[in-house]
Amino acid sequence: MNDQEHRRLSLQLKHIARRLEHDIARRIGHKLAFSLVIWGDFGEDHMVQYAGNAEREDCMREMLALIDGWLGGMPDIPFHERQ
């Protein structure tokens, strides 16, 4: 992503997060905490942008738990496909 694309994304992230929060609540019937992490072209760009509807510390804790799971060999299986 170039600087102009990063700026455009940065200006829209709060709007995107509000729409995502609304869409999740509409689909499951209530609000859930989330964090959205966006980076450039499939890892080529090291500029990372973030939005979420929870406190930063809570998002960090959950992202670290996810990373710990990945590092520990947690399989990448969607919940709906678990047996």
N, C-alpha and C positions, 0 to 999 in steps of 0.2 A: 504494500500500500504506500502511496506517496503521501506527503504532508497534507495535501488538500483532502484526500480521502479520509485520513485520520481525523482531521478537523470536522468534516461533515459527519462522521460517525460520532465523534465526541459530542457534537451539538444535538444529536438525536438519541443518545443512549438513555436518558431519563424517560423520554417518550416511549422508546422501545420497551424498557423495563416495566413501565405502567401498563402497556398493552399486554405484555407477557403475563404480568400478575393478574390482570383481568381475565385473560383467556384461560389460564390455569384454573382460576376460581369458577369460571363459567362451566368448564368441562368436568370438574370434580365436585363442585358444590361448596367449596370454601377456599380461603386463601392459604397458600403455603409459602414458606420462606424459600428464596432461591438466590443464586448468584449466576451471573452471566459473564463469562470471560471471553473476550474476542481478541484475536491477534491477526497479523497480516497473512499473506499468501502462503498458507500451509507451512508455517514455521520459518519462512524466509525472512520475515520481518520480526524484530524482537520488541516492537512496541506493542504492549498489551494494554487493553482497555477493559474496564470492569464496571458492571452495574449490578445492583441487587436491591432487595426490599427488606433486608435484615441488617442488623448491626454488623459492622465490619469484622469485629472479633468473632461473632458467630459464623459468619461466612468463612473466615480463615480457618476456624476449628473444623468445619465440615469439609472444606477443601483439603485440609491436611489429612483428615480421616480417609478421604477418597484416595489420596496419593499413597498413604500408608497401605491401604488395601491393595492398590495396584502393585506397589513394591513387594507386597507379601504374596503376590500370585493370585489375587482375587480374579475369578473369571469374568470376562466381559459378556455377561448374559443378561438381557433385559428382564425385569421382574416378571413380566407377563409370560415369559418363556421358561421360567423355573418350574421344575417338577415338584 
